[in-house]
Amino acid sequence: MSRFQMLSDAQWSLIEDMLPRPTGRKGRPFSDARLMVEAIVYRYRTGIAWRDLPVVFGPWQTVWTWHRRMAVDGTWDTVLARLTKQADAVGKVDWSLSVDSTVARAHQHATNVTRLTGGWIELPKSARPARGAA
């Protein structure tokens, strides 16, 4: 077991069937889905940049591509919906909600926005009148 393993076998079994599978087409070898998901989870848990993923996960570009494709095609939405439904069915989701409408206002001088204070600026008059003016 790698020290970078993020998901237990039980957790993996819950999402395994929802992830992309090899298509059988010739070309570049299909990346291991579990390794890609482990890398994505590791990246979000640690808060590192994609480029800083440990080498054990393979090229960071491959992991990023997997994440992006699964986000675009709705795979992550499907995973979230199914896991939430399963957790709710066994009573592990607390649906209580807290709403706070507090507003924190800052003094006008707390910002760095320049404000007009009401004074007038006199513009110098031209020595020559504008065309058409009498």
Order of alpha helices (4+ residues) and beta strands (2+ residues): alpha-alpha-alpha-alpha
